[in-house]
Amino acid sequence: MVCPYSLSIPGGVQGQVLGLVRAMRAAGVEARVLAPCDGPPPWPWVTPLGASVPTAANGSMAPIAPDPAAALRTIRALREERFDIVHLHEPLVPGPALTALLFSDGPLAGTFHRAGDIAWYRAVKRPARWALRRLQLRCAVSPMALATARRALGGDYELVWNGIDLEQFDQAEPWERSGPTVLFLGRHEPRKGLAVLIEAVVGYAVDARVWVASEGPQTRSLREATLGDVRFEWLGTVSEDEKLRRLRAADVLVAPSLHGESFGVVLLEGMAARAAVVASDIPGYASVARSERDALLVPPGDPAALAVALKKALAGGPEIQQIIRSGYERAREHSLSALAARYIELYQPLLARARR
C-alpha cells in the first residue's frame, strides 16, 4: 500500500490504509505500507519515506511529501521489495503515490478517495489520463468519488466502500464523563462546520457537554467564541485510543460538514461506538447513513435544524434507540475484514495476468 499522506497526522485516507493493512495481515497477506512519516513509523510494517509538507487541497491541508528524496526512497523500496501488487491510494497526489504510478514495475491498483471539484485533476487532466493507463485496477470509495474520477480522468472503476475495525470499538473502555455529551471529530476549518455546531449549541440552548477534538486554522477564533461557556471542552489532537474511548462514551457523534466529504467514515465510527449520529445531509454522508434510519440528517449550514436534531438525539427514547441499533448494523456492513477480503478478491485477476 502506498499512502501519499503522512501517517503521523490523523486523516481519513491514512486511517483507511493502516486499517486495511492490519486486516490484510490478519488474513495472511504480507502487506506493508510505504508513506511519509513525521516521526517514528506507527507500525513495524511501515516503511517511512521522509517528512511531509502541509499543502492546501480540497479546502483542507494535506501532509504530502513531493520532494525528490521521498521519490527516490519510494523507488528504492519498490525495487528492493519486489511486491506482487502495488496498491496506490490517491494515485495522482504528488509524492510517493505518483512516483509509484510512474516507476513501479509490477501490477498496479489504485483507489480514489476524493470527491468534488478538484483543481489538481483539471490541471493535469491530459497527462494524468495517460499515466493512469498503467493501473490494472481502479477503485473508488463512494459514488461521489467514482463520479469525480470518471468525469475528470475517464476509465472504469470498482465501487469499494471504506471500512472500519469494529473490534477496537467493542474493546475500548468508555471515557469518564459527566452528563449528556456530544462529540465533534474533525479539523477546525470552514468546511467541517464547527462554527455551525457552536452557533447551534449557544444560540439554541443545547444542554450538553460538547467535546471538540482536533485543531485547525479556526481553532483560536472558535475557542474565543466559547470563552466562559462551560459546556465546551477543547481537547486538541487526541490519540487513536482516546478517540475510541470518547466515541464509546458520547451520547451523540455530530458531523456538521458543509461540503467536500466523499465518504462518511466518521459516521461509521459513531455508529460502531453505538452513539446516536447527527450529521449534515450532504451526498458523501447520505450514501453512508440513511436519514431517520441510521442517523439524523439535517440541512448543512442550518444551526437551528442542527440544534433540533441534537436535542432529539440527546433526549433518547425508543426512536433514537432504534436508530442506534440500525446504525450499528450499518457499521457492521462496512467492516475492514470484509473490505480486505474484497480487495484480495480484486487482486486475483491481476496476479493471474502477471504470472502469465
N, C-alpha and C positions, 0 to 999 in steps of 0.2 A: 504494500500500500504506500503510495506517495501522497503526502499531505502538503499543500503549499503554505499552510499557516503554522505559526509557532505553537508547539504543544505545551509551552509554558504559560500560555494565555488562554483562558477558557473561551470556548466558541463552539457553535453548533457542528461545524464540519470536523473540528478536532475531536469532539466527543464521539461523533459517529465513527470516525476512523479507529480510534482507540477501542471503543466498544466492539466494533466489528472484528477487529483483530483478536481480541480476547475470546470472542465467541468462536472464531475460526480455529484458534489454537485448542480450545476445549473440544472441538470436533475432530482434532487430529491433523489439522493443516499447519504446516510450518510457515506461519505468517509473520512478517516483520513490517515495521513502519520506517520509511525514510522521510524526515521532516526537519524544519528548523526547530531549534530549542534555545531559549534564552536562559539557560541554566542546565543542571543535570537532567538527562533524559528521564521521563517518568517511569519507564519500564525497561528491563534488560534487553527486550527485543526491539527497542527503538534505536535507530542509527541517527544521531544528531548531525545536521548539515550546516550548523552555524547559527548566528543570531539573526533576528528579524528587524525589519524597519516598518514602523506604522505607516500605512498608506491609505488614503481616502478611497472608499469603494462602496457603492450602493447605499449611500447615506450613513456609512459607518466607517470604522478604521480597521483595516486588515493587516495583521502582522506577518508580512511576507519577506522572503529573502531573495531578492532579484540580483544579487551581486555575483560576479564571476567565481568567487571562491566557493559559494554554495553550489553553483552549477558544476564545477569540477569535482566536488565531493560527491555529488549525485551521480555523475558519470562513472567515477571510480567505484562507488558502491554497486552500481548496476553491473559493471563488468566483473567485479570480484565475486559477487554472489551468484550470478547466472540464474536468476529467478525463472521459474516455469511460466509465471504470469506476473505482469507488472500492471497494477491497478491504480489509475490516476484519479484523484479527486480534484475537481475543477481543473481540467487539463490545460486550460488556456491562461491560468494565472501565472504571471512571470515568476520564475524561480524554479524550484525542484520539479514541479509538475510539468511545466512547459519544457524544461530541459529533458525530462524523461520521455516526453512525447516525441521529441525530435531525435534523441540519441539512443533510445532503448532498442535492443536487437530482437527481443522476444515478443510473444503475443501481448497485445495491449488492450486493456479495458479502461473505460473512463466513466466517471459518474459526475453528473452536472447537478449542482445544488441550488444555484442562484436563479432568481426569477425577477421579472420586471424589465424595465428599460435599462440595459447595461451598456454604458458608453464604450467600455473596452471592447465589447463584441462588435460594435459598429466600427470602431477604429481599425480593427484587424480582420474584418469580415472575409476579405478575399484570401489572404494568406492563411487564415485560420481554417477555412474550408479545405484548403489544400492539405494542411498539416493533419487535420482530423481524419483524413482518409487512412492514416496509419492505425486508427483504432479499429480493432476487430469486433468490439462490443461497446455500445453506447447505452448508458442508463441515466435516468433522471429520477429524482426523489419525490416528485409531486407532479400533478398535471400542469401546474403553473411553470415549474422548472422545465418540463418537457416542451411546453409550448414556446417558452423563451428560447430554448436551444434550437428547436426546429425552425422557428421563424428567422433567427439570426444566422444559424450555421448550417441548416439543412440536415439531411440524414434521417435515419430511423433510430428509435430509442425504445428501450425496455423501461417500463414504469416499475421501479423498485423502491418501495417506501422506506423511509428511515425507520430505525428501531431503537428500543430501549432495553436495558438489563433489568428485568422485573425482580430478580432475586435480591439485588442490592437494596431495593426499596423495602422488601419484606424483612430484611435483616437489620435495617437501620433503626436505632433507638430514637424515638421522638425527642426533640429538643424541649427543654423545660420552658414553659410559657405561663402567662397569667391572663386568663380571659380569652375571648374570641380573637382570632388572629388571621390577618391577611398577609400573604407573601408575594412580593414582586421580585422576579428574577429577570435581569436584562440590563444591557448597557444604558447608561444615562445619556441618551441622545434623543433628539426630537421624534424620530420615527417609532420609538418604543413606547411613547405615550405616557411616560411617568408624570409629566405635568398634568395630563388629563386625570390621572388617578388622584393626584394631590388635590386638584380642584373638586373632584367628586367627594372626597373624604371631608375636606374642610368646608366646602360650600353647601353640602347636603347632609351634614351631621351623621356621618357613618361612625357608629360606636364600636370600634375595634382597634386592636393593636395592629400597626402596619409595619412589617419587616421589609426594609428596602435593601436588597443585596446589590452588589457590584458597584461600579463607578463609571465616570464618563465626563464629557465636556460640560454637561449640565449639572453635575453634582453640587458644585458650590452654590449656584443660584437657587436651585431647588431646595437645598438644605436650609438656606436663609429664609425661604418662603414658609418653612415649617418650624422656625425657631420658637420655642416655648410651647409647642404642641406635643404633649407627652405621648400622643398616640403613635408618633413616628419614631422608629428606631433604625438608624442608618448603619448598616452592617459592614460596608466596604466590600472588598473582594473576599469571597468565602471559599473555603476548601470544598472539594467534592463531598467529603464526609459530612461537613456542616450543612451543605446544601441538602443532602439526602435527609438528614435529621430534622431540619426545619420544614422540609416538604411534608414529612410524616406528621409533624406537629401542627401545621397550619390547617385552619378550617377551610380557607379559600386560597387558591392559586389564581392570581389575577394577571392577565396578559393584555393590556390595553393598546397594543401596537396600532399604528395608523396605516402602515403600508409596508411593502418590501419584505414580507415574510413568505418564503417559498413553502415551508413546511413547519407545522407547529410541534416540534419536539418538546418544547416546554409544556405544552398542553398535555402530551402523553405522560410526561413526568408527574404532573399534578394528578392525573387520573391514576397512575400506578401507585402513587402515595395515598390514594383514597381521600384526596381533597376535592371539594367542590370547585369546578373550574369556571371562572368568569373571564370572557375574552372578547376581543373585537370581532365583529362579523366581517372578516376580510377573507378573500379566497384561500390564502395559504392556511388559515385556521379552520375555515369551514370544510376543507377537504379532510381534516382530521377529526374534528368534533362535530357531531350532528346537533344542531340547535334544539334545546329543550329535551334532548335525549342523553347526550354525554356531557353537555356544558350549557351554560347560559351565555349566549352570544348577543352583543349589543352593537349598535352603530358606532363605528370608530370616531373618536373625537367628540363624543357626547357625554360630558361629565354627569348630567342628570340621569341619563339612562344607565350609565355605569353604576351610579350610586344606588339606584333602584335594584339592580341585579345583585350588587354586593349585599345589600340589606336582606334580600330574599335568600341568598345563599347562606348568610350568617344565621338567619332565623331557623334554618333546618326544616325538619318536618318530613313526611312521607315522600313528597315530590322530590325534594333535594336528595334524600337517601337513595331513591331510585336512580336519579341522575348520577350519583357517585358510583353505584353498582354498575350501571351501564358503561360509565367511563372506564372503570377498571377492566371490564371485559373488552372494551375497545383497545385499551393499552396492551392486553394480552395478545391481541391480533398482530401487534407490532413488536414482538419480542426480537431481541438481537439474535437469538439462536435460530429463529425462523428466517431472519434476514441473511444470516451467514449461510444457511442451507440453500437459500435461493441463489445467492451469488455463486456458490460452489457448483450448483446445477448449471448456471450460465457459463461457467468456465470450461465445462467438459468439451463442448464442440471446439473451443479454441485450442485446448490441449491436443485433441484428436487431430486437428489440422496441422498443428506443429509437428506431431510425431510423423505424419505422412510426408 
